[in-house]
Amino acid sequence: MLDIVESAAYKAWFSTLRDIAIRARIDARIRRLGLGNPGHHRVLKGGIAELKIDAGAGIRVYYTQRGRMLIVLLCGGDKSTQQADIRKARLIAEDWKT
């Protein structure tokens, strides 16, 4: 099982979600990710990946792996904020390297 670490940006985004069912679906996907099963996802430039969750307005969670033992949840959003969220995730991932 991989360790899961959440960035402050991810925690802040997740705390804004009011729909309990959507929060539960995200939590379930994160648990599966920790077990090595990302499910429906795509790898993006800059060493990050995007989990696609079919809930709400098309939830996206951005993450990166550091070694074999760590998944860093960078940020989240939905289809409407996807491009800005990807840029934000890349910046967070770069800052995490230092």
PyMOL commands that place a pseudoatom at each C-alpha (Angstrom):
pseudoatom trace, name=CA, resn=MET, resi=1, chain=A, elem=C, hetatm=0, pos=[0.000, 0.000, 0.000]
pseudoatom trace, name=CA, resn=LEU, resi=2, chain=A, elem=C, hetatm=0, pos=[1.253, 3.469, -0.900]
pseudoatom trace, name=CA, resn=ASP, resi=3, chain=A, elem=C, hetatm=0, pos=[1.224, 6.313, 1.614]
pseudoatom trace, name=CA, resn=ILE, resi=4, chain=A, elem=C, hetatm=0, pos=[-1.170, 9.142, 0.731]
pseudoatom trace, name=CA, resn=VAL, resi=5, chain=A, elem=C, hetatm=0, pos=[-0.160, 12.752, 1.401]
pseudoatom trace, name=CA, resn=GLU, resi=6, chain=A, elem=C, hetatm=0, pos=[-2.549, 15.638, 0.763]
pseudoatom trace, name=CA, resn=SER, resi=7, chain=A, elem=C, hetatm=0, pos=[-1.383, 19.124, -0.176]
pseudoatom trace, name=CA, resn=ALA, resi=8, chain=A, elem=C, hetatm=0, pos=[-2.957, 22.126, 1.501]
pseudoatom trace, name=CA, resn=ALA, resi=9, chain=A, elem=C, hetatm=0, pos=[-4.608, 22.991, -1.831]
pseudoatom trace, name=CA, resn=TYR, resi=10, chain=A, elem=C, hetatm=0, pos=[-6.199, 19.539, -2.034]
pseudoatom trace, name=CA, resn=LYS, resi=11, chain=A, elem=C, hetatm=0, pos=[-7.454, 19.723, 1.554]
pseudoatom trace, name=CA, resn=ALA, resi=12, chain=A, elem=C, hetatm=0, pos=[-8.934, 23.170, 0.942]
pseudoatom trace, name=CA, resn=TRP, resi=13, chain=A, elem=C, hetatm=0, pos=[-10.686, 22.029, -2.254]
pseudoatom trace, name=CA, resn=PHE, resi=14, chain=A, elem=C, hetatm=0, pos=[-12.023, 18.837, -0.676]
pseudoatom trace, name=CA, resn=SER, resi=15, chain=A, elem=C, hetatm=0, pos=[-13.409, 20.763, 2.296]
pseudoatom trace, name=CA, resn=THR, resi=16, chain=A, elem=C, hetatm=0, pos=[-15.551, 22.870, -0.088]
pseudoatom trace, name=CA, resn=LEU, resi=17, chain=A, elem=C, hetatm=0, pos=[-17.403, 19.795, -1.381]
pseudoatom trace, name=CA, resn=ARG, resi=18, chain=A, elem=C, hetatm=0, pos=[-20.819, 19.617, 0.263]
pseudoatom trace, name=CA, resn=ASP, resi=19, chain=A, elem=C, hetatm=0, pos=[-22.215, 16.515, -1.457]
pseudoatom trace, name=CA, resn=ILE, resi=20, chain=A, elem=C, hetatm=0, pos=[-21.506, 13.575, 0.863]
pseudoatom trace, name=CA, resn=ALA, resi=21, chain=A, elem=C, hetatm=0, pos=[-21.935, 11.033, -1.942]
pseudoatom trace, name=CA, resn=ILE, resi=22, chain=A, elem=C, hetatm=0, pos=[-19.315, 12.779, -4.096]
pseudoatom trace, name=CA, resn=ARG, resi=23, chain=A, elem=C, hetatm=0, pos=[-16.925, 13.010, -1.148]
pseudoatom trace, name=CA, resn=ALA, resi=24, chain=A, elem=C, hetatm=0, pos=[-17.399, 9.269, -0.526]
pseudoatom trace, name=CA, resn=ARG, resi=25, chain=A, elem=C, hetatm=0, pos=[-16.696, 8.442, -4.188]
pseudoatom trace, name=CA, resn=ILE, resi=26, chain=A, elem=C, hetatm=0, pos=[-13.509, 10.513, -4.113]
pseudoatom trace, name=CA, resn=ASP, resi=27, chain=A, elem=C, hetatm=0, pos=[-12.396, 8.835, -0.873]
pseudoatom trace, name=CA, resn=ALA, resi=28, chain=A, elem=C, hetatm=0, pos=[-13.033, 5.393, -2.390]
pseudoatom trace, name=CA, resn=ARG, resi=29, chain=A, elem=C, hetatm=0, pos=[-10.942, 6.261, -5.465]
pseudoatom trace, name=CA, resn=ILE, resi=30, chain=A, elem=C, hetatm=0, pos=[-8.125, 7.575, -3.285]
pseudoatom trace, name=CA, resn=ARG, resi=31, chain=A, elem=C, hetatm=0, pos=[-8.118, 4.338, -1.261]
pseudoatom trace, name=CA, resn=ARG, resi=32, chain=A, elem=C, hetatm=0, pos=[-7.905, 2.332, -4.504]
pseudoatom trace, name=CA, resn=LEU, resi=33, chain=A, elem=C, hetatm=0, pos=[-5.108, 4.618, -5.700]
pseudoatom trace, name=CA, resn=GLY, resi=34, chain=A, elem=C, hetatm=0, pos=[-3.215, 3.851, -2.493]
pseudoatom trace, name=CA, resn=LEU, resi=35, chain=A, elem=C, hetatm=0, pos=[-3.569, 0.154, -3.320]
pseudoatom trace, name=CA, resn=GLY, resi=36, chain=A, elem=C, hetatm=0, pos=[-2.028, 0.759, -6.738]
pseudoatom trace, name=CA, resn=ASN, resi=37, chain=A, elem=C, hetatm=0, pos=[-5.263, 0.869, -8.752]
pseudoatom trace, name=CA, resn=PRO, resi=38, chain=A, elem=C, hetatm=0, pos=[-5.813, 4.346, -10.197]
pseudoatom trace, name=CA, resn=GLY, resi=39, chain=A, elem=C, hetatm=0, pos=[-8.814, 3.301, -12.294]
pseudoatom trace, name=CA, resn=HIS, resi=40, chain=A, elem=C, hetatm=0, pos=[-9.870, 5.803, -14.965]
pseudoatom trace, name=CA, resn=HIS, resi=41, chain=A, elem=C, hetatm=0, pos=[-6.987, 8.273, -15.185]
pseudoatom trace, name=CA, resn=ARG, resi=42, chain=A, elem=C, hetatm=0, pos=[-4.547, 9.870, -17.573]
pseudoatom trace, name=CA, resn=VAL, resi=43, chain=A, elem=C, hetatm=0, pos=[-0.895, 10.782, -17.255]
pseudoatom trace, name=CA, resn=LEU, resi=44, chain=A, elem=C, hetatm=0, pos=[-0.128, 14.436, -17.955]
pseudoatom trace, name=CA, resn=LYS, resi=45, chain=A, elem=C, hetatm=0, pos=[3.079, 16.351, -18.640]
pseudoatom trace, name=CA, resn=GLY, resi=46, chain=A, elem=C, hetatm=0, pos=[5.206, 17.388, -15.710]
pseudoatom trace, name=CA, resn=GLY, resi=47, chain=A, elem=C, hetatm=0, pos=[5.002, 14.138, -13.778]
pseudoatom trace, name=CA, resn=ILE, resi=48, chain=A, elem=C, hetatm=0, pos=[1.384, 14.466, -12.694]
pseudoatom trace, name=CA, resn=ALA, resi=49, chain=A, elem=C, hetatm=0, pos=[-1.685, 12.381, -13.366]
pseudoatom trace, name=CA, resn=GLU, resi=50, chain=A, elem=C, hetatm=0, pos=[-5.405, 13.061, -13.349]
pseudoatom trace, name=CA, resn=LEU, resi=51, chain=A, elem=C, hetatm=0, pos=[-7.989, 10.796, -11.733]
pseudoatom trace, name=CA, resn=LYS, resi=52, chain=A, elem=C, hetatm=0, pos=[-11.291, 11.081, -13.560]
pseudoatom trace, name=CA, resn=ILE, resi=53, chain=A, elem=C, hetatm=0, pos=[-14.295, 10.550, -11.315]
pseudoatom trace, name=CA, resn=ASP, resi=54, chain=A, elem=C, hetatm=0, pos=[-17.727, 10.365, -12.923]
pseudoatom trace, name=CA, resn=ALA, resi=55, chain=A, elem=C, hetatm=0, pos=[-19.577, 12.411, -10.326]
pseudoatom trace, name=CA, resn=GLY, resi=56, chain=A, elem=C, hetatm=0, pos=[-20.959, 15.908, -10.200]
pseudoatom trace, name=CA, resn=ALA, resi=57, chain=A, elem=C, hetatm=0, pos=[-19.540, 18.080, -12.967]
pseudoatom trace, name=CA, resn=GLY, resi=58, chain=A, elem=C, hetatm=0, pos=[-16.793, 15.559, -13.801]
pseudoatom trace, name=CA, resn=ILE, resi=59, chain=A, elem=C, hetatm=0, pos=[-14.543, 15.554, -10.748]
pseudoatom trace, name=CA, resn=ARG, resi=60, chain=A, elem=C, hetatm=0, pos=[-10.780, 15.534, -11.309]
pseudoatom trace, name=CA, resn=VAL, resi=61, chain=A, elem=C, hetatm=0, pos=[-8.084, 14.855, -8.712]
pseudoatom trace, name=CA, resn=TYR, resi=62, chain=A, elem=C, hetatm=0, pos=[-4.462, 15.545, -9.609]
pseudoatom trace, name=CA, resn=TYR, resi=63, chain=A, elem=C, hetatm=0, pos=[-1.644, 13.529, -8.083]
pseudoatom trace, name=CA, resn=THR, resi=64, chain=A, elem=C, hetatm=0, pos=[1.971, 12.508, -8.420]
pseudoatom trace, name=CA, resn=GLN, resi=65, chain=A, elem=C, hetatm=0, pos=[4.020, 9.658, -7.048]
pseudoatom trace, name=CA, resn=ARG, resi=66, chain=A, elem=C, hetatm=0, pos=[7.314, 10.132, -5.257]
pseudoatom trace, name=CA, resn=GLY, resi=67, chain=A, elem=C, hetatm=0, pos=[9.218, 6.871, -5.250]
pseudoatom trace, name=CA, resn=ARG, resi=68, chain=A, elem=C, hetatm=0, pos=[7.270, 3.715, -4.610]
pseudoatom trace, name=CA, resn=MET, resi=69, chain=A, elem=C, hetatm=0, pos=[5.933, 4.734, -1.238]
pseudoatom trace, name=CA, resn=LEU, resi=70, chain=A, elem=C, hetatm=0, pos=[4.167, 8.075, -1.633]
pseudoatom trace, name=CA, resn=ILE, resi=71, chain=A, elem=C, hetatm=0, pos=[1.239, 9.550, -3.500]
pseudoatom trace, name=CA, resn=VAL, resi=72, chain=A, elem=C, hetatm=0, pos=[0.853, 13.312, -3.186]
pseudoatom trace, name=CA, resn=LEU, resi=73, chain=A, elem=C, hetatm=0, pos=[-2.651, 14.641, -3.833]
pseudoatom trace, name=CA, resn=LEU, resi=74, chain=A, elem=C, hetatm=0, pos=[-2.028, 18.010, -5.430]
pseudoatom trace, name=CA, resn=CYS, resi=75, chain=A, elem=C, hetatm=0, pos=[-5.433, 19.558, -6.027]
pseudoatom trace, name=CA, resn=GLY, resi=76, chain=A, elem=C, hetatm=0, pos=[-8.870, 18.849, -7.371]
pseudoatom trace, name=CA, resn=GLY, resi=77, chain=A, elem=C, hetatm=0, pos=[-11.590, 20.408, -9.451]
pseudoatom trace, name=CA, resn=ASP, resi=78, chain=A, elem=C, hetatm=0, pos=[-14.053, 19.579, -12.166]
pseudoatom trace, name=CA, resn=LYS, resi=79, chain=A, elem=C, hetatm=0, pos=[-14.237, 19.706, -15.936]
pseudoatom trace, name=CA, resn=SER, resi=80, chain=A, elem=C, hetatm=0, pos=[-14.995, 23.451, -15.937]
pseudoatom trace, name=CA, resn=THR, resi=81, chain=A, elem=C, hetatm=0, pos=[-11.738, 24.336, -14.134]
pseudoatom trace, name=CA, resn=GLN, resi=82, chain=A, elem=C, hetatm=0, pos=[-9.593, 21.580, -15.631]
pseudoatom trace, name=CA, resn=GLN, resi=83, chain=A, elem=C, hetatm=0, pos=[-6.916, 23.658, -17.399]
pseudoatom trace, name=CA, resn=ALA, resi=84, chain=A, elem=C, hetatm=0, pos=[-6.362, 25.977, -14.431]
pseudoatom trace, name=CA, resn=ASP, resi=85, chain=A, elem=C, hetatm=0, pos=[-6.289, 22.969, -12.087]
pseudoatom trace, name=CA, resn=ILE, resi=86, chain=A, elem=C, hetatm=0, pos=[-3.641, 21.241, -14.210]
pseudoatom trace, name=CA, resn=ARG, resi=87, chain=A, elem=C, hetatm=0, pos=[-1.442, 24.360, -14.109]
pseudoatom trace, name=CA, resn=LYS, resi=88, chain=A, elem=C, hetatm=0, pos=[-1.946, 24.573, -10.337]
pseudoatom trace, name=CA, resn=ALA, resi=89, chain=A, elem=C, hetatm=0, pos=[-1.098, 20.878, -9.887]
pseudoatom trace, name=CA, resn=ARG, resi=90, chain=A, elem=C, hetatm=0, pos=[2.121, 21.294, -11.868]
pseudoatom trace, name=CA, resn=LEU, resi=91, chain=A, elem=C, hetatm=0, pos=[3.179, 24.242, -9.699]
pseudoatom trace, name=CA, resn=ILE, resi=92, chain=A, elem=C, hetatm=0, pos=[2.443, 22.334, -6.495]
pseudoatom trace, name=CA, resn=ALA, resi=93, chain=A, elem=C, hetatm=0, pos=[4.350, 19.299, -7.794]
pseudoatom trace, name=CA, resn=GLU, resi=94, chain=A, elem=C, hetatm=0, pos=[7.365, 21.477, -8.632]
pseudoatom trace, name=CA, resn=ASP, resi=95, chain=A, elem=C, hetatm=0, pos=[7.315, 23.081, -5.177]
pseudoatom trace, name=CA, resn=TRP, resi=96, chain=A, elem=C, hetatm=0, pos=[7.078, 19.629, -3.582]
pseudoatom trace, name=CA, resn=LYS, resi=97, chain=A, elem=C, hetatm=0, pos=[10.386, 18.579, -5.175]
pseudoatom trace, name=CA, resn=THR, resi=98, chain=A, elem=C, hetatm=0, pos=[12.349, 21.163, -3.223]
for i in range(1, 98): cmd.bond("trace and resi %d" % i, "trace and resi %d" % (i + 1))
show_as sticks, trace
zoom trace
